[in-house]
């Protein structure tokens, strides 16, 4: 196995709505300049490009091809794409580096959630024969999961509000966050329901945004970054798409991915939990105990679709780069109710 590390990360501000088209170019060009410029690289120095996005979100076929305009038509590139969160594009790029074909890769994800009705768009990922024709929205489904956990004594509305309050407090140190500021759990619990037992603070906000991560192998990583975030464990697993065959109060795929990636000795974690109860569920499933979770504020402070999972890995890697953590975990999810889970463990080496 080759040593591969995250050496660079950049993201756009998380905002409720951006101007411009849905092809992502306007969001991607600035962060490409930022991440490449910070490493002293040009586009021609990147051996492999891989992206994550969704045609359903953009509302037209092959929208990711238009986004390639942000890279440019010349020189020619080697490029690939996944129709899901860009954290899975990062996995593909990691495999490409392991094969020894390239030494550097740039991975990016983008999403303009404000372009349509997100709750309706997300129904397109459901079972097309049994569930999707009913058009259940994402908040209603998450409300069912949250209620099951409450009824089984696994969490409470108070615990969920505490997650939201901690997220917004942590996001105060993140200038790119969409939601931040001090708020008490008591005040949050006075808010009305949007999908009982979920209140607005329990749900990640609709967000437009993009992010980019640069991977490098071996000596090339050491040349580019003073303290690379070396990937020491990387795994993703999937649960059944059928809700009736799953225990929605836990996540077997997260448990399996965490064990395979090796989560022992983690200092901090960035979890891709679009709902407050899912952070509580994932903390238990991954066996994270009382470590710091989402010091960036997490997706409850800003949730750019198809980039948020990649950003969790980038945010975790950033803690290794600046020396504030030695071993970190970045997590991403895709599909309804934590159906698919990816775990990336990274370490710094002195």
C-alpha positions as CSV (number, residue, x, y, z in Angstrom):
1,X,0.0,0.0,0.0
2,X,1.3,3.5,-0.9
3,X,1.3,6.2,1.7
4,X,-1.4,8.7,0.6
5,X,-2.3,11.9,2.4
6,X,-4.6,14.9,2.3
7,X,-2.3,17.9,1.7
8,X,-4.8,20.6,0.8
9,X,-8.4,21.7,1.4
10,X,-10.6,24.6,0.4
11,X,-14.3,25.3,0.5
12,X,-16.7,28.1,-0.4
13,X,-18.8,29.9,2.2
14,X,-21.9,28.0,3.1
15,X,-24.8,30.2,1.9
16,X,-28.6,29.8,1.6
17,X,-28.5,30.8,-2.1
18,X,-26.0,31.7,-4.7
19,X,-26.5,33.6,-7.9
20,X,-25.6,32.1,-11.2
21,X,-26.2,28.8,-12.9
22,X,-26.3,25.3,-11.5
23,X,-23.2,23.9,-13.2
24,X,-20.9,24.7,-10.3
25,X,-18.3,26.6,-12.3
26,X,-18.7,29.9,-10.4
27,X,-18.3,28.1,-7.1
28,X,-15.4,25.9,-8.2
29,X,-13.0,28.3,-9.9
30,X,-12.2,30.3,-6.7
31,X,-11.5,27.2,-4.6
32,X,-9.4,25.6,-7.3
33,X,-7.2,28.7,-7.3
34,X,-7.1,28.7,-3.5
35,X,-6.2,25.1,-2.9
36,X,-3.7,24.9,-5.8
37,X,-2.2,28.3,-5.0
38,X,-1.7,27.3,-1.4
39,X,0.3,24.3,-2.5
40,X,2.3,26.1,-5.2
41,X,0.6,23.9,-7.9
42,X,-1.0,24.5,-11.2
43,X,-3.7,22.5,-12.9
44,X,-1.2,20.7,-15.0
45,X,0.5,19.3,-11.8
46,X,-2.7,17.3,-11.0
47,X,-2.6,13.7,-12.2
48,X,-6.2,12.8,-11.7
49,X,-9.4,14.8,-11.1
50,X,-12.6,13.3,-9.6
51,X,-15.9,15.0,-8.7
52,X,-19.1,14.3,-6.9
53,X,-22.5,15.9,-7.7
54,X,-26.0,15.1,-8.8
55,X,-27.9,15.7,-12.0
56,X,-31.1,15.5,-10.0
57,X,-30.1,18.4,-7.9
58,X,-29.0,20.5,-11.0
59,X,-32.1,19.5,-12.9
60,X,-30.4,18.4,-16.1
61,X,-28.4,15.5,-17.5
62,X,-24.6,15.4,-17.3
63,X,-24.3,18.6,-15.3
64,X,-20.9,17.5,-14.0
65,X,-19.6,17.8,-17.6
66,X,-20.3,21.5,-17.6
67,X,-18.5,21.8,-14.2
68,X,-15.3,20.5,-15.9
69,X,-15.2,24.0,-17.6
70,X,-13.8,25.2,-14.2
71,X,-10.7,23.1,-14.9
72,X,-10.3,24.2,-18.5
73,X,-10.1,22.6,-21.9
74,X,-6.3,22.5,-22.0
75,X,-4.1,20.7,-21.1
76,X,-6.1,17.4,-21.4
77,X,-6.9,15.8,-18.0
78,X,-7.8,12.4,-16.6
79,X,-11.2,12.8,-15.0
80,X,-13.9,10.8,-13.3
81,X,-17.2,11.4,-11.5
82,X,-19.5,9.8,-8.9
83,X,-23.2,10.6,-8.7
84,X,-23.1,11.0,-4.9
85,X,-21.2,12.9,-2.2
86,X,-17.6,13.8,-3.3
87,X,-16.3,11.8,-0.3
88,X,-16.8,8.8,-2.5
89,X,-14.9,10.6,-5.3
90,X,-12.1,10.9,-2.8
91,X,-12.2,7.1,-2.3
92,X,-11.9,6.6,-6.0
93,X,-8.9,9.0,-6.2
94,X,-7.3,7.2,-3.3
95,X,-7.6,3.9,-5.2
96,X,-6.1,5.6,-8.3
97,X,-3.1,6.7,-6.2
98,X,-2.8,3.2,-4.7
99,X,-2.5,1.8,-8.2
100,X,0.6,3.9,-8.8
101,X,-0.7,5.6,-11.9
102,X,-0.5,9.1,-10.5
103,X,1.1,10.9,-7.5
104,X,-1.5,13.7,-7.1
105,X,-5.2,14.0,-7.3
106,X,-7.8,16.8,-6.9
107,X,-11.3,15.9,-5.7
108,X,-14.2,18.3,-5.7
109,X,-17.9,18.3,-4.9
110,X,-20.6,20.9,-5.5
111,X,-24.3,21.4,-5.1
112,X,-26.8,24.2,-5.5
113,X,-29.6,23.0,-3.2
114,X,-31.6,26.3,-3.6
115,X,-32.3,25.6,-7.3
116,X,-35.2,23.3,-6.5
117,X,-37.3,21.8,-3.8
118,X,-34.7,19.8,-1.9
119,X,-37.1,17.8,0.2
120,X,-38.8,16.5,-3.0
121,X,-35.5,16.0,-4.9
122,X,-34.2,13.8,-2.2
123,X,-37.1,11.4,-2.6
124,X,-35.6,10.4,-6.0
125,X,-33.0,8.4,-4.1
126,X,-35.6,6.1,-2.5
127,X,-36.7,2.6,-3.7
128,X,-38.2,3.4,-7.1
129,X,-40.9,0.7,-6.9
130,X,-42.3,0.8,-3.4
131,X,-41.2,4.1,-1.6
132,X,-40.4,6.8,-4.1
133,X,-43.9,6.8,-5.7
134,X,-45.3,7.9,-2.3
135,X,-43.0,11.0,-2.4
136,X,-42.0,10.9,1.3
137,X,-39.8,13.9,2.0
138,X,-36.5,13.7,3.7
139,X,-37.6,15.6,6.8
140,X,-40.6,13.2,7.3
141,X,-38.4,10.2,7.0
142,X,-35.8,11.6,9.4
143,X,-38.7,12.4,11.8
144,X,-39.6,8.7,11.8
145,X,-36.1,7.7,12.7
146,X,-35.8,10.3,15.4
147,X,-39.1,9.2,16.9
148,X,-38.0,5.5,16.9
149,X,-34.8,6.5,18.9
150,X,-36.8,8.5,21.4
151,X,-39.3,5.7,22.0
152,X,-36.4,3.2,22.5
153,X,-34.7,5.5,25.0
154,X,-31.6,6.1,22.9
155,X,-31.9,9.9,22.8
156,X,-34.3,12.7,23.7
157,X,-35.4,15.9,22.2
158,X,-33.3,17.7,24.9
159,X,-30.2,15.8,23.8
160,X,-31.0,16.7,20.2
161,X,-31.3,20.3,21.1
162,X,-27.9,20.2,22.9
163,X,-26.3,18.9,19.7
164,X,-27.7,21.8,17.8
165,X,-26.6,24.4,20.4
166,X,-23.1,22.9,20.5
167,X,-22.9,22.9,16.7
168,X,-23.8,26.6,16.4
169,X,-21.4,27.6,19.2
170,X,-18.6,25.7,17.5
171,X,-19.4,27.3,14.2
172,X,-18.7,30.8,15.6
173,X,-15.0,30.1,14.9
174,X,-15.8,29.1,11.4
175,X,-16.1,32.1,9.1
176,X,-17.6,30.0,6.3
177,X,-20.5,28.6,8.4
178,X,-24.1,29.5,7.4
179,X,-25.5,29.2,10.9
180,X,-23.7,30.1,14.1
181,X,-24.1,31.9,17.4
182,X,-24.8,31.2,21.0
183,X,-28.2,29.7,21.7
184,X,-29.5,27.7,24.7
185,X,-31.2,24.3,24.3
186,X,-34.2,25.6,26.2
187,X,-34.8,28.3,23.6
188,X,-34.4,25.8,20.8
189,X,-37.0,23.5,22.5
190,X,-39.5,26.3,22.4
191,X,-39.6,26.3,18.6
192,X,-42.4,24.6,16.7
193,X,-42.0,21.2,15.0
194,X,-41.3,20.9,11.3
195,X,-41.7,17.1,11.3
196,X,-42.4,15.9,14.9
197,X,-40.1,15.4,16.8
198,X,-37.8,17.4,14.6
199,X,-37.6,21.2,14.9
200,X,-35.9,23.5,12.4
201,X,-32.6,23.4,14.4
202,X,-32.6,19.6,14.2
203,X,-32.3,19.8,10.4
204,X,-29.3,20.9,8.4
205,X,-30.1,24.1,6.4
206,X,-30.5,24.3,2.7
207,X,-27.1,25.3,1.5
208,X,-25.2,26.1,-1.8
209,X,-21.5,25.4,-1.8
210,X,-18.5,23.4,-3.0
211,X,-15.3,22.0,-1.6
212,X,-12.0,20.6,-2.9
213,X,-9.4,18.3,-1.5
214,X,-5.9,17.5,-2.9
215,X,-4.3,14.1,-2.3
216,X,-0.7,13.2,-2.8
217,X,1.4,10.1,-2.4
218,X,4.7,9.4,-0.6
219,X,7.5,11.9,-1.1
220,X,5.2,14.2,-3.2
221,X,3.0,14.7,-0.1
222,X,5.9,15.6,2.0
223,X,7.1,18.1,-0.5
224,X,3.7,19.8,-0.7
225,X,2.7,19.8,3.0
226,X,4.7,20.3,6.2
227,X,2.4,18.0,8.1
228,X,0.4,15.8,5.8
229,X,-2.8,14.1,7.0
230,X,-1.8,10.5,6.2
231,X,-4.8,8.2,5.4
232,X,-4.4,5.1,7.6
233,X,-7.9,3.7,7.3
234,X,-10.5,4.2,4.5
235,X,-13.7,2.1,4.2
236,X,-17.3,2.5,3.0
237,X,-20.2,0.2,3.5
238,X,-23.9,0.2,2.6
239,X,-27.2,-1.0,4.3
240,X,-30.3,-2.2,2.6
241,X,-32.4,0.4,0.7
242,X,-35.5,-1.2,2.2
243,X,-36.5,0.5,5.4
244,X,-38.5,-2.5,6.5
245,X,-35.3,-4.7,6.7
246,X,-33.3,-2.1,8.6
247,X,-33.1,-1.1,12.3
248,X,-33.3,2.6,11.9
249,X,-32.0,3.3,15.4
250,X,-28.5,2.1,14.5
251,X,-26.3,1.9,11.4
252,X,-24.7,-1.4,10.7
253,X,-22.8,0.0,7.7
254,X,-21.3,2.8,9.9
255,X,-20.3,0.2,12.5
256,X,-18.6,-2.0,9.9
257,X,-16.9,0.9,8.1
258,X,-15.6,2.2,11.4
259,X,-14.2,-1.2,12.5
260,X,-12.5,-1.7,9.1
261,X,-11.0,1.8,9.0
262,X,-9.7,1.5,12.6
263,X,-11.2,4.2,14.8
264,X,-9.2,3.5,18.0
265,X,-7.4,6.4,19.5
266,X,-9.3,9.1,17.6
267,X,-8.7,12.7,18.9
268,X,-11.6,14.3,17.1
269,X,-14.2,13.6,14.4
270,X,-16.1,15.4,11.8
271,X,-19.4,13.6,11.3
272,X,-21.7,14.1,8.3
273,X,-25.0,14.1,10.3
274,X,-27.7,16.1,8.6
275,X,-30.0,15.7,11.6
276,X,-29.2,16.1,15.3
277,X,-30.3,12.6,16.3
278,X,-28.0,11.2,13.6
279,X,-25.0,12.7,15.3
280,X,-26.0,10.9,18.5
281,X,-26.5,7.7,16.5
282,X,-23.2,7.9,14.7
283,X,-21.3,8.7,17.9
284,X,-22.6,5.4,19.4
285,X,-22.2,3.4,16.2
286,X,-18.5,4.5,15.7
287,X,-17.7,4.1,19.4
288,X,-16.4,7.7,19.7
289,X,-17.1,8.2,23.4
290,X,-16.6,11.8,24.6
291,X,-14.2,13.1,22.0
292,X,-14.7,16.4,20.3
293,X,-17.3,16.2,17.5
294,X,-17.6,18.7,14.6
295,X,-15.4,21.6,15.8
296,X,-16.2,23.3,12.5
297,X,-19.9,23.3,13.4
298,X,-20.6,20.3,11.1
299,X,-23.4,20.2,8.5
300,X,-25.9,21.6,11.0
301,X,-24.1,24.9,10.4
302,X,-24.0,24.5,6.6
303,X,-24.9,21.5,4.4
304,X,-23.8,21.9,0.7
305,X,-25.2,18.8,-0.9
306,X,-22.6,16.5,-2.5
307,X,-19.8,18.5,-1.0
308,X,-20.6,18.3,2.8
309,X,-19.1,14.8,3.3
310,X,-15.9,15.7,1.5
311,X,-15.7,18.8,3.6
312,X,-15.9,16.7,6.8
313,X,-12.7,14.9,5.6
314,X,-11.1,18.2,4.7
315,X,-12.0,19.8,8.0
316,X,-10.7,16.8,9.9
317,X,-7.4,16.8,7.9
318,X,-7.0,20.5,8.7
319,X,-6.7,19.7,12.4
320,X,-3.8,17.4,11.5
321,X,-2.2,20.0,9.3
322,X,-2.2,22.7,12.0
323,X,-1.1,20.2,14.7
324,X,-4.2,20.5,16.9
325,X,-4.9,16.7,16.5
326,X,-2.8,13.6,15.9
327,X,-5.4,11.2,14.7
328,X,-8.8,12.2,13.3
329,X,-11.8,10.8,11.6
330,X,-13.8,12.2,8.7
331,X,-17.2,10.6,8.0
332,X,-19.6,11.0,5.1
333,X,-23.1,9.6,4.4
334,X,-25.2,9.2,1.3
335,X,-28.7,7.8,0.7
336,X,-31.7,8.0,3.0
337,X,-31.3,7.7,6.8
338,X,-27.6,6.9,6.9
339,X,-27.9,4.1,4.3
340,X,-24.3,4.5,3.1
341,X,-21.4,5.4,5.3
342,X,-17.8,6.2,4.6
343,X,-15.0,6.5,7.2
344,X,-11.6,8.0,6.6
345,X,-9.0,7.9,9.4
346,X,-6.0,10.2,9.1
347,X,-2.9,10.7,11.2
348,X,0.0,13.1,11.5
349,X,3.6,11.9,11.7
350,X,6.2,13.9,13.4
